[in-house]
């Protein structure tokens, strides 16, 4: 099993994918990375939600 990238990096990739100000080529590259590691953007979002202790605290 391959090691997943750091949580902060995954969160950054997810933000980049959603920002329309970022050039499409960069958003596509980040989407491919997310898909490579998680299978889909939705799965990456679930991973972040499940592992982000800061988010769990509601802060």
C-alpha angles and dihedrals in degrees: 000000000000122000117253121235118258115286093241091055092050090050090051092049090051091051092049092051091055099045111095091196089069114088113261093239091060092045090051092050091051090047090054091051091050091048091048093054102032108018093238143016089250091057090050090052090051090049091053093047092049095046105034104101090181090058093047090059089060093235 
